[in-house]
Amino acid sequence: MKLLNDKKQFEKALAIFDQHGINNILTLSNFTITQVLKACAHMGDLQRGKIIHNLIASETKNDIYVSSTLIHMYVHCGDIASAQSVLDSTKTKTPSMYGIMMKGYIKNKQANKAIDLFNEIQNPNDVHMILLFNACAQLKTKEALDLVKKISKQIPKSFFLNPRLLTSLLDALMKCGDVAHAEALFYSLKEKVLPMYGAMMKGYVDNNLPEKAIDLFNGIQNPNDVHMIILFNACAQLKTKEALDLVKKISKQIPTSFFLNPRLLTSLLDALMKCGDVAHAESLFYSSKEKVLSSYGAMMKGYVENNLPEKAIDLFNEAENADDVNMILLFNACAQLKTKKALDLVKKISKQIPKSFYSNPRLLTSLLDALMKCGDVAHAESLFYNSREKVLSSYGAMMKGYVENNLAEKTIELFNELKNPAGVNTVLLNQMKLGDIQSSIPIYLSAIKAVSQIGDYSKAQSIVKQIPDCLLIENQIPSALIDLWGKVGSVDEAKLIFDKIRQPNTIEYTTMVNSYGLNGMGMQAIALFHQIPRELLHEATYICALNACSHSGLVDEARRIFKNIEMKTMRIYSTMVDCLSRASAFEQAQELIDEYERNHSAESTMYTALLSGARNAKNVYLSQNIYDRMKKLFPEEKDPLISAAVLLANVYASSGEIDKASDIRLEIYKSGTKKKVGLTWITVDGQVYTFRAHDRSHPRSNEIYAEGEKISNEIIKYGHQYDSSWITRVLDEDETVESVLCGHSERLAIAWGFVANPNASKLQMVKNLRICGNCHRSTKLIAAIRQCEMIVRDANRIHHFYKNGQCSCNDYF
């Protein structure tokens, strides 16, 4: 049996036992028992191992070699509880028993138990210390780092002759984030072995210091395959042309024998893909004779990252016996496509997933994300609520999905469920409290984006109060908070967050500029824009600055900014066209469109912006002309043409040509294309209420309409005249201009606000379309008469209606 075990022929060893020993187990020597248990361990035969454990005599169980082998067998088979039970019942515990048990704890992600066991050992040897450092490396906490430093000072000098000890110590220091201490130790060593270089290089990559990993690689005389793998990982992290050139150079120098390590090919493919050289990666992949699943995974991931999801799906279909990682990447590819075909594939594959794969929480998370991105919210909900063990990432996928599907309230409900310590999610709540930062960030980001969608200040406050201080320094969180405060109309709060950032990045600068622009603070937006270092200026930054000019009528400032932009994209041109059109500079706007079209195909967004400006100027001839051109240029683009038709109908209505406006509406109806329904939502006493025009679904509709009539009488008394130009259809017999305009969704939301809180001093609402001119004028009057500030965020900007009857937009919208 020993000879067979030494040759790794464990099945044959067990066959001998079955033939000769199973019926005479009590007569077998302890040595024979250890050989049987070793074979069971390597075969993963836990059931047989347990039977043997139960059959052997008590004297045999007390043998230190048998006890040690039993612990090893249970650890190898993943039964940690039974291994611990054997150790606890063993009177004389040997150093190897402690080592095996510690290794088992670490293997099963129970590092704290490994550390507790280490503390029981009276005279730990070098192996125990190596395992302790491995446990601390797994924890990656400050407490673990402190323990590593403490124990490292107590290490006997003789132990340092074991290079594995130093390697594990370096690895622990790096994993716990103390790069400086690891470097000091590494460079003080006279004799360095290759694994030490590997630990340092990996540590640099883990701590986002890829350049240092590359520098260290260049100092290694004879790097092995592991060093090359880590080098490729460092280059993949950099994603630069220089990194790509280095990958190609080193890949030509790789000894043929190194390619026996499948991880090398996988990391090389990953580096090429991350650096954007898809063609080279494909050539290497298809020329390799033996492909492993991990190399398929690297290619699929690369395709997804390079926005080639169809290629990722095609490759998945080529892979035999796809594993959980391949399926995760397939779902990511489908999530990127967001098509019905992709959704059908997600559902088909999800039915074929082996149950064992669900032990990987990332699989469920990616499946939920794909379903949500493809718009099947109901299926995602069913899967989520039927899953027994939920992890933070699956909550994150659901919350993000709700936000993307404009179901902000459901996001908040899920957030509140997660934060409820009385519920079943106590473990997850503790993870969020105990600084599982990477898992917590998506949760808080989704909650922030949800309240941003809802657009209510009080809801924003309640969420922000729950964000741990440790997350406020994470790059994504401050920019999300600036965006939130800007979108709920509280620019002062946004500026407080921005001012706390020592060195703002592109996203933070851009978001703050946008917050100013949204709230009609064009001068402040431009002042901040001019403070941004040139290297941080991005397409989005220019667009936000030009938008701020557009909404504040700062046309000359916009021209100066536009002139100085070196790389003018389609979106930048479109924003500038919008700015000029709002200012009725139609000739210049058209010249800009002509300039763009000399080298590019026509874009519907530019013509829509031009038409919107013509509508504001009530220019019927120009509006019709633009609309006719759009029909010729973009016959297949349904949504832009519907928007254009609605704008054109508004122009005719504003000019008193109701019949023509009605004809256009009829044309839209006959086309079968639905125009976007106007909605306004308002938060009252913590609950979000949504209204559409002439809505009577609210249980207190009678009170709402009575309040609306009361408000109408008040503003008429103060000189308001209803503007029929904002009605694009022929009135029914029982309708009046007043009744139609008072039935607009924003007017119903305002009425409900006052029904719920008659003495309200502030009302806040969000409208998914642009506010109409009549509602804008009437809301200014309502704010003054009722002495109630009103904040209305429409599709373009935020209107602050002050108690003095003025609006922050100065009627330029």
Solvent accessible surface area in square Angstrom, and as a share of the most:
residue,aa,sasa,rsa
1,M,45,0.20
2,K,97,0.41
3,L,138,0.68
4,L,34,0.17
5,N,12,0.06
6,D,93,0.48
7,K,135,0.57
8,K,159,0.67
9,Q,68,0.30
10,F,30,0.12
11,E,123,0.55
12,K,122,0.51
13,A,0,0.00
14,L,6,0.03
15,A,56,0.43
16,I,68,0.35
17,F,3,0.01
18,D,64,0.33
19,Q,140,0.62
20,H,117,0.52
21,G,4,0.04
22,I,57,0.29
23,N,138,0.71
24,N,79,0.40
25,I,13,0.06
26,L,124,0.62
27,T,112,0.65
28,L,45,0.22
29,S,62,0.40
30,N,55,0.28
31,F,118,0.49
32,T,35,0.20
33,I,1,0.01
34,T,10,0.06
35,Q,8,0.03
36,V,0,0.00
37,L,0,0.00
38,K,84,0.35
39,A,0,0.00
40,C,0,0.00
41,A,0,0.00
42,H,88,0.39
43,M,84,0.38
44,G,46,0.44
45,D,38,0.20
46,L,51,0.25
47,Q,140,0.62
48,R,65,0.24
49,G,0,0.00
50,K,77,0.33
51,I,80,0.40
52,I,0,0.00
53,H,37,0.16
54,N,115,0.59
55,L,81,0.40
56,I,8,0.04
57,A,29,0.22
58,S,72,0.46
59,E,129,0.58
60,T,20,0.11
61,K,68,0.29
62,N,102,0.52
63,D,33,0.17
64,I,61,0.31
65,Y,153,0.58
66,V,0,0.00
67,S,2,0.01
68,S,17,0.11
69,T,13,0.07
70,L,1,0.01
71,I,0,0.00
72,H,51,0.23
73,M,0,0.00
74,Y,6,0.02
75,V,11,0.06
76,H,77,0.34
77,C,30,0.18
78,G,42,0.40
79,D,25,0.13
80,I,18,0.09
81,A,81,0.62
82,S,26,0.17
83,A,0,0.00
84,Q,45,0.20
85,S,65,0.42
86,V,12,0.07
87,L,1,0.00
88,D,91,0.47
89,S,82,0.53
90,T,12,0.07
91,K,193,0.82
92,T,89,0.52
93,K,71,0.30
94,T,26,0.15
95,P,80,0.50
96,S,61,0.40
97,M,0,0.00
98,Y,27,0.10
99,G,8,0.07
100,I,36,0.18
101,M,0,0.00
102,M,0,0.00
103,K,130,0.55
104,G,0,0.00
105,Y,10,0.04
106,I,25,0.13
107,K,127,0.54
108,N,50,0.26
109,K,156,0.66
110,Q,60,0.26
111,A,4,0.03
112,N,93,0.48
113,K,108,0.46
114,A,0,0.00
115,I,18,0.09
116,D,85,0.44
117,L,8,0.04
118,F,11,0.04
119,N,101,0.52
120,E,107,0.48
121,I,18,0.09
122,Q,169,0.75
123,N,132,0.68
124,P,34,0.21
125,N,49,0.25
126,D,35,0.18
127,V,63,0.36
128,H,1,0.01
129,M,11,0.05
130,I,6,0.03
131,L,16,0.08
132,L,0,0.00
133,F,0,0.00
134,N,51,0.26
135,A,0,0.00
136,C,0,0.00
137,A,6,0.05
138,Q,59,0.26
139,L,50,0.25
140,K,118,0.50
141,T,55,0.32
142,K,146,0.62
143,E,126,0.56
144,A,3,0.03
145,L,23,0.11
146,D,68,0.35
147,L,34,0.17
148,V,0,0.00
149,K,60,0.25
150,K,116,0.49
151,I,13,0.06
152,S,22,0.14
153,K,170,0.72
154,Q,105,0.46
155,I,13,0.07
156,P,61,0.38
157,K,185,0.78
158,S,71,0.46
159,F,39,0.16
160,F,70,0.29
161,L,154,0.77
162,N,32,0.16
163,P,56,0.35
164,R,146,0.53
165,L,0,0.00
166,L,8,0.04
167,T,24,0.14
168,S,10,0.06
169,L,5,0.02
170,L,0,0.00
171,D,30,0.15
172,A,0,0.00
173,L,2,0.01
174,M,1,0.01
175,K,48,0.20
176,C,18,0.11
177,G,44,0.42
178,D,25,0.13
179,V,23,0.13
180,A,74,0.57
181,H,66,0.29
182,A,0,0.00
183,E,35,0.16
184,A,67,0.52
185,L,37,0.18
186,F,1,0.01
187,Y,133,0.51
188,S,80,0.51
189,L,29,0.15
190,K,201,0.85
191,E,149,0.67
192,K,63,0.27
193,V,55,0.32
194,L,63,0.31
195,P,77,0.48
196,M,3,0.01
197,Y,39,0.15
198,G,7,0.07
199,A,10,0.08
200,M,0,0.00
201,M,0,0.00
202,K,89,0.38
203,G,3,0.03
204,Y,5,0.02
205,V,20,0.11
206,D,74,0.38
207,N,43,0.22
208,N,110,0.56
209,L,60,0.30
210,P,10,0.07
211,E,99,0.44
212,K,85,0.36
213,A,0,0.00
214,I,22,0.11
215,D,96,0.50
216,L,14,0.07
217,F,13,0.05
218,N,100,0.51
219,G,53,0.51
220,I,13,0.07
221,Q,170,0.75
222,N,117,0.60
223,P,32,0.20
224,N,44,0.23
225,D,32,0.17
226,V,62,0.35
227,H,1,0.00
228,M,12,0.05
229,I,6,0.03
230,I,11,0.05
231,L,0,0.00
232,F,0,0.00
233,N,55,0.28
234,A,0,0.00
235,C,0,0.00
236,A,4,0.03
237,Q,66,0.29
238,L,46,0.23
239,K,119,0.51
240,T,54,0.32
241,K,145,0.61
242,E,129,0.58
243,A,2,0.02
244,L,23,0.11
245,D,68,0.35
246,L,32,0.16
247,V,0,0.00
248,K,56,0.24
249,K,117,0.50
250,I,11,0.06
251,S,24,0.16
252,K,170,0.72
253,Q,103,0.46
254,I,16,0.08
255,P,60,0.38
256,T,120,0.70
257,S,68,0.44
258,F,41,0.17
259,F,80,0.34
260,L,154,0.77
261,N,31,0.16
262,P,60,0.38
263,R,140,0.51
264,L,0,0.00
265,L,14,0.07
266,T,26,0.15
267,S,9,0.06
268,L,3,0.02
269,L,0,0.00
270,D,27,0.14
271,A,0,0.00
272,L,1,0.01
273,M,2,0.01
274,K,43,0.18
275,C,20,0.12
276,G,45,0.43
277,D,26,0.13
278,V,24,0.14
279,A,73,0.57
280,H,64,0.29
281,A,0,0.00
282,E,35,0.16
283,S,73,0.47
284,L,42,0.21
285,F,1,0.00
286,Y,114,0.43
287,S,81,0.53
288,S,24,0.16
289,K,198,0.84
290,E,155,0.69
291,K,65,0.27
292,V,56,0.32
293,L,53,0.26
294,S,55,0.35
295,S,0,0.00
296,Y,31,0.12
297,G,6,0.06
298,A,8,0.06
299,M,0,0.00
300,M,0,0.00
301,K,83,0.35
302,G,1,0.01
303,Y,5,0.02
304,V,20,0.11
305,E,79,0.35
306,N,44,0.23
307,N,113,0.58
308,L,59,0.29
309,P,11,0.07
310,E,100,0.45
311,K,86,0.36
312,A,0,0.00
313,I,22,0.11
314,D,84,0.44
315,L,2,0.01
316,F,16,0.07
317,N,102,0.52
318,E,92,0.41
319,A,13,0.10
320,E,143,0.64
321,N,137,0.70
322,A,19,0.15
323,D,38,0.20
324,D,31,0.16
325,V,61,0.35
326,N,1,0.00
327,M,16,0.07
328,I,4,0.02
329,L,13,0.07
330,L,0,0.00
331,F,0,0.00
332,N,49,0.25
333,A,0,0.00
334,C,0,0.00
335,A,5,0.04
336,Q,66,0.29
337,L,44,0.22
338,K,120,0.51
339,T,62,0.36
340,K,151,0.64
341,K,173,0.73
342,A,3,0.02
343,L,24,0.12
344,D,68,0.35
345,L,33,0.16
346,V,0,0.00
347,K,57,0.24
348,K,119,0.51
349,I,11,0.06
350,S,21,0.13
351,K,171,0.72
352,Q,104,0.46
353,I,16,0.08
354,P,58,0.36
355,K,183,0.78
356,S,80,0.52
357,F,39,0.16
358,Y,87,0.33
359,S,99,0.64
360,N,28,0.14
361,P,62,0.39
362,R,132,0.48
363,L,0,0.00
364,L,14,0.07
365,T,26,0.15
366,S,8,0.05
367,L,2,0.01
368,L,0,0.00
369,D,29,0.15
370,A,0,0.00
371,L,1,0.00
372,M,2,0.01
373,K,44,0.19
374,C,20,0.12
375,G,44,0.42
376,D,25,0.13
377,V,24,0.14
378,A,72,0.56
379,H,64,0.29
380,A,0,0.00
381,E,35,0.16
382,S,59,0.38
383,L,43,0.22
384,F,0,0.00
385,Y,114,0.43
386,N,117,0.60
387,S,24,0.16
388,R,237,0.87
389,E,153,0.69
390,K,48,0.20
391,V,48,0.28
392,L,4,0.02
393,S,46,0.29
394,S,0,0.00
395,Y,1,0.01
396,G,5,0.05
397,A,8,0.07
398,M,0,0.00
399,M,0,0.00
400,K,94,0.40
401,G,2,0.02
402,Y,5,0.02
403,V,16,0.09
404,E,78,0.35
405,N,43,0.22
406,N,119,0.61
407,L,63,0.31
408,A,9,0.07
409,E,77,0.35
410,K,77,0.33
411,T,0,0.00
412,I,17,0.08
413,E,113,0.51
414,L,4,0.02
415,F,0,0.00
416,N,78,0.40
417,E,64,0.29
418,L,0,0.00
419,K,43,0.18
420,N,69,0.35
421,P,84,0.53
422,A,96,0.75
423,G,30,0.29
424,V,145,0.83
425,N,8,0.04
426,T,59,0.34
427,V,105,0.60
428,L,13,0.06
429,L,8,0.04
430,N,62,0.32
431,Q,64,0.29
432,M,6,0.03
433,K,136,0.58
434,L,152,0.76
435,G,36,0.35
436,D,53,0.28
437,I,51,0.26
438,Q,136,0.61
439,S,36,0.23
440,S,2,0.01
441,I,9,0.05
442,P,60,0.38
443,I,0,0.00
444,Y,1,0.00
445,L,21,0.11
446,S,6,0.04
447,A,0,0.00
448,I,2,0.01
449,K,101,0.43
450,A,0,0.00
451,V,1,0.00
452,S,7,0.05
453,Q,47,0.21
454,I,8,0.04
455,G,3,0.03
456,D,14,0.07
457,Y,56,0.21
458,S,64,0.41
459,K,35,0.15
460,A,0,0.00
461,Q,68,0.30
462,S,54,0.35
463,I,4,0.02
464,V,33,0.19
465,K,162,0.68
466,Q,64,0.28
467,I,10,0.05
468,P,39,0.25
469,D,117,0.61
470,C,61,0.36
471,L,2,0.01
472,L,68,0.34
473,I,147,0.74
474,E,46,0.21
475,N,99,0.51
476,Q,103,0.46
477,I,0,0.00
478,P,9,0.06
479,S,13,0.08
480,A,13,0.10
481,L,1,0.01
482,I,0,0.00
483,D,34,0.18
484,L,0,0.00
485,W,9,0.03
486,G,0,0.00
487,K,61,0.26
488,V,2,0.01
489,G,12,0.11
490,S,20,0.13
491,V,14,0.08
492,D,112,0.58
493,E,50,0.22
494,A,0,0.00
495,K,87,0.37
496,L,106,0.53
497,I,33,0.17
498,F,21,0.09
499,D,86,0.45
500,K,157,0.67
501,I,34,0.17
502,R,234,0.86
503,Q,162,0.72
504,P,22,0.14
505,N,45,0.23
506,T,35,0.21
507,I,111,0.57
508,E,4,0.02
509,Y,26,0.10
510,T,13,0.08
511,T,18,0.10
512,M,1,0.00
513,V,0,0.00
514,N,37,0.19
515,S,2,0.01
516,Y,16,0.06
517,G,3,0.03
518,L,30,0.15
519,N,5,0.03
520,G,20,0.19
521,M,55,0.24
522,G,2,0.02
523,M,134,0.60
524,Q,81,0.36
525,A,0,0.00
526,I,11,0.06
527,A,54,0.42
528,L,14,0.07
529,F,16,0.07
530,H,117,0.52
531,Q,123,0.55
532,I,11,0.06
533,P,52,0.33
534,R,141,0.51
535,E,143,0.64
536,L,46,0.23
537,L,35,0.17
538,H,99,0.44
539,E,44,0.20
540,A,33,0.26
541,T,0,0.00
542,Y,27,0.10
543,I,15,0.08
544,C,18,0.11
545,A,0,0.00
546,L,0,0.00
547,N,48,0.25
548,A,0,0.00
549,C,0,0.00
550,S,1,0.01
551,H,13,0.06
552,S,38,0.25
553,G,30,0.29
554,L,40,0.20
555,V,21,0.12
556,D,86,0.44
557,E,33,0.15
558,A,0,0.00
559,R,86,0.31
560,R,136,0.50
561,I,6,0.03
562,F,19,0.08
563,K,164,0.70
564,N,98,0.50
565,I,4,0.02
566,E,146,0.65
567,M,160,0.71
568,K,60,0.25
569,T,47,0.28
570,M,61,0.27
571,R,120,0.44
572,I,1,0.00
573,Y,19,0.07
574,S,15,0.10
575,T,13,0.08
576,M,4,0.02
577,V,0,0.00
578,D,26,0.14
579,C,1,0.00
580,L,7,0.03
581,S,1,0.00
582,R,38,0.14
583,A,40,0.31
584,S,61,0.39
585,A,21,0.16
586,F,33,0.14
587,E,140,0.63
588,Q,79,0.35
589,A,0,0.00
590,Q,40,0.18
591,E,110,0.49
592,L,20,0.10
593,I,0,0.00
594,D,62,0.32
595,E,69,0.31
596,Y,12,0.05
597,E,55,0.25
598,R,175,0.64
599,N,127,0.65
600,H,93,0.42
601,S,89,0.57
602,A,28,0.22
603,E,51,0.23
604,S,10,0.06
605,T,71,0.41
606,M,0,0.00
607,Y,4,0.02
608,T,35,0.20
609,A,13,0.10
610,L,2,0.01
611,L,0,0.00
612,S,30,0.19
613,G,1,0.01
614,A,0,0.00
615,R,4,0.02
616,N,51,0.26
617,A,48,0.37
618,K,100,0.42
619,N,54,0.28
620,V,35,0.20
621,Y,174,0.66
622,L,38,0.19
623,S,0,0.00
624,Q,55,0.24
625,N,59,0.30
626,I,0,0.00
627,Y,18,0.07
628,D,58,0.30
629,R,73,0.27
630,M,0,0.00
631,K,90,0.38
632,K,171,0.72
633,L,82,0.41
634,F,10,0.04
635,P,85,0.54
636,E,152,0.68
637,E,71,0.32
638,K,136,0.58
639,D,105,0.55
640,P,33,0.21
641,L,28,0.14
642,I,22,0.11
643,S,52,0.33
644,A,0,0.00
645,A,4,0.03
646,V,41,0.24
647,L,31,0.16
648,L,2,0.01
649,A,2,0.01
650,N,28,0.14
651,V,0,0.00
652,Y,13,0.05
653,A,2,0.02
654,S,18,0.11
655,S,50,0.32
656,G,59,0.56
657,E,67,0.30
658,I,49,0.25
659,D,105,0.54
660,K,101,0.43
661,A,0,0.00
662,S,26,0.17
663,D,89,0.46
664,I,18,0.09
665,R,81,0.30
666,L,95,0.47
667,E,93,0.42
668,I,15,0.08
669,Y,175,0.67
670,K,153,0.65
671,S,70,0.45
672,G,64,0.61
673,T,30,0.17
674,K,188,0.80
675,K,85,0.36
676,K,131,0.56
677,V,71,0.41
678,G,19,0.18
679,L,49,0.25
680,T,0,0.00
681,W,52,0.18
682,I,3,0.01
683,T,21,0.12
684,V,8,0.04
685,D,127,0.66
686,G,47,0.45
687,Q,102,0.45
688,V,18,0.10
689,Y,47,0.18
690,T,71,0.41
691,F,5,0.02
692,R,123,0.45
693,A,49,0.38
694,H,81,0.36
695,D,22,0.11
696,R,148,0.54
697,S,94,0.61
698,H,24,0.11
699,P,128,0.80
700,R,98,0.36
701,S,12,0.07
702,N,121,0.62
703,E,78,0.35
704,I,3,0.01
705,Y,54,0.20
706,A,62,0.48
707,E,26,0.12
708,G,15,0.14
709,E,110,0.49
710,K,113,0.48
711,I,3,0.01
712,S,0,0.00
713,N,85,0.44
714,E,40,0.18
715,I,1,0.00
716,I,76,0.38
717,K,172,0.73
718,Y,140,0.53
719,G,59,0.57
720,H,14,0.06
721,Q,153,0.68
722,Y,37,0.14
723,D,33,0.17
724,S,57,0.36
725,S,9,0.06
726,W,42,0.15
727,I,10,0.05
728,T,17,0.10
729,R,60,0.22
730,V,88,0.51
731,L,59,0.29
732,D,84,0.44
733,E,186,0.83
734,D,130,0.67
735,E,41,0.19
736,T,80,0.46
737,V,43,0.25
738,E,56,0.25
739,S,53,0.34
740,V,8,0.05
741,L,0,0.00
742,C,23,0.14
743,G,1,0.01
744,H,37,0.17
745,S,3,0.02
746,E,1,0.00
747,R,9,0.03
748,L,5,0.03
749,A,0,0.00
750,I,1,0.00
751,A,0,0.00
752,W,10,0.04
753,G,0,0.00
754,F,4,0.02
755,V,24,0.14
756,A,27,0.21
757,N,56,0.29
758,P,96,0.60
759,N,146,0.75
760,A,17,0.13
761,S,67,0.43
762,K,89,0.38
763,L,11,0.06
764,Q,16,0.07
765,M,3,0.01
766,V,6,0.04
767,K,18,0.08
768,N,30,0.15
769,L,58,0.29
770,R,59,0.22
771,I,1,0.01
772,C,16,0.10
773,G,5,0.05
774,N,0,0.00
775,C,0,0.00
776,H,3,0.01
777,R,99,0.36
778,S,0,0.00
779,T,1,0.00
780,K,35,0.15
781,L,45,0.22
782,I,1,0.01
783,A,0,0.00
784,A,31,0.24
785,I,45,0.23
786,R,52,0.19
787,Q,98,0.44
788,C,0,0.00
789,E,45,0.20
790,M,0,0.00
791,I,6,0.03
792,V,1,0.01
793,R,34,0.12
794,D,9,0.04
795,A,65,0.50
796,N,50,0.25
797,R,3,0.01
798,I,0,0.00
799,H,0,0.00
800,H,18,0.08
801,F,0,0.00
802,Y,89,0.34
803,K,84,0.35
804,N,108,0.55
805,G,16,0.15
806,Q,106,0.47
807,C,5,0.03
808,S,20,0.13
809,C,5,0.03
810,N,124,0.64
811,D,81,0.42
812,Y,65,0.25
813,F,36,0.15
